[in-house]
Amino acid sequence: MAYIAIAECNVLRFFIFQKKGAIFDKIEPNIFKESPVLFIYSNNIKGEKRRLKMEKKKVLGISFGRKMSNCDVMVKEALMECQREGCDVAFIRADDLEINNCTGCIACVIGMMSGRGRGYCVKHDDFDILDEAIMQSDAVILACPTYETSVTGRFKTICDRIGPSHDITFRKARYDEGKEAGVPEEQLPDARAFKKRSAALISVGGAMTEEWIALTLPMMYEFTFPMGIDVVDTVEYYGAMACENVAGNPEMMKRMTRVGKNIVDSINAGDEDERIKYRGDEEGTCPICHTRLIQFSHDKKTASCLVCGSLGTFDIVDGKFTMHYTEEELNRSRLRWGGKLEHSTEIKTQAQPAGTIKNLKELKQPYADFNPGVWPVDENACGNVKK
Ligand SMILES: Cc1cc2nc3c(=O)[nH]c(=O)nc-3n(C[C@H](O)[C@H](O)[C@H](O)COP(=O)(O)O)c2cc1C
């Protein structure tokens, strides 16, 4: 029925679905620049002129930094490149949103498992704005400052709100079961959750050595992995305090332009292998996430990638440390479907419901009765409690 024609337009390659016989012949450039849709003219099989409409690819930038400081500027530079390349872009400063911590009620997961919910938080706050923007996007570009060697509190809060409620293995299972049972679309998880998306992750730290930003980039995968978003580029910018603002660092700004280019290349790729291809500067020690965060097992004979959770062996050849993973272990990465499915399945099959320990109230009573409270303020010391 539908045939694919490929058209080249100064910078972007488009895949146009059109009826058999239609011949692509003209792109309307002004509309292409200003509108979220692209109009392409073609002749149909009878030689009649037809106007085809195609949505621009959407790239969402999220900065977790201070207003107009490094993260804001870096994300905006990458977004500007995406816009120049014909994408529809949006920008969110995470600190402009009021997003509450996850309370741990797990209603999101229980709802999906029981078939009564869509996988959303029972509470509504500005997370809904972020969620809608992510669902509309084809790619996300995130930049997060390093606080205490890792991501900021707000970044972690948002990750807790994303997973497990947005875990695609939970959502897909519920969606497919619901569809099969004839449940209306609006009562099921948002179908946009299953769209293939690409991401670039940028970590920023003031410190002059990369050891002080070591956990930030690995932790940033907590945003992408539950939703199955493929990270295609990563950048670690340290030593930020030595430059008043990254806008005055041409090398890093050039790298941000390349982040934008890499994202555009990914979302316009002709096939899935090309879309998910890693475009970062370094291969890292893990072939899946490309980070270097390795934890040795207790017997120190094996090690695992802390981002993926995949276990492997290692050796040192010519002084170079190398990890070796079996294909099975790579597929257990939580960045892949298999790793996520393993975890959602263990939750579905192993987590015990309330009421399984008969005398639980009795067992917990001593702890309910034990309330030592907090010490009174030491009036002789110079603390910070307002008197
Ligand atoms: C509470 C706090 C903790 C920080 N801890 C670190 C750190 O562990 N390592 C580091 O490299 N920079 C650290 N920094 C510096 C920030 O990462 C740096 O200022 C960064 O540029 C902030 O991003 P922004 O400019 O986009 O706001 C810390 C800053 C704050 C406010």
The ligand as a Gaussian input file, in Angstrom:
#p B3LYP/6-31G(d) Opt

LIG

0 1
 C       25.708000      21.900000      46.507000
 C       26.761000      21.886000      45.437000
 C       27.606000      20.821000      45.353000
 C       28.560000      20.757000      44.350000
 N       29.360000      19.655000      44.268000
 C       30.216000      19.540000      43.229000
 C       31.000000      18.356000      43.078000
 O       30.919000      17.403000      43.856000
 N       31.807000      18.263000      41.996000
 C       31.950000      19.274000      41.099000
 O       32.694000      19.137000      40.130000
 N       31.216000      20.416000      41.228000
 C       30.357000      20.564000      42.256000
 N       29.584000      21.697000      42.375000
 C       29.700000      22.773000      41.340000
 C       28.640000      22.681000      40.240000
 O       28.645000      21.420000      39.646000
 C       28.918000      23.756000      39.200000
 O       28.769000      25.024000      39.787000
 C       28.061000      23.665000      37.933000
 O       28.548000      24.595000      37.020000
 C       26.602000      23.965000      38.209000
 O       25.871000      23.913000      37.001000
 P       25.195000      25.256000      36.424000
 O       26.341000      26.210000      36.194000
 O       24.547000      24.868000      35.165000
 O       24.226000      25.748000      37.446000
 C       28.666000      21.803000      43.400000
 C       27.796000      22.908000      43.514000
 C       26.852000      22.951000      44.516000
 C       25.909000      24.125000      44.576000

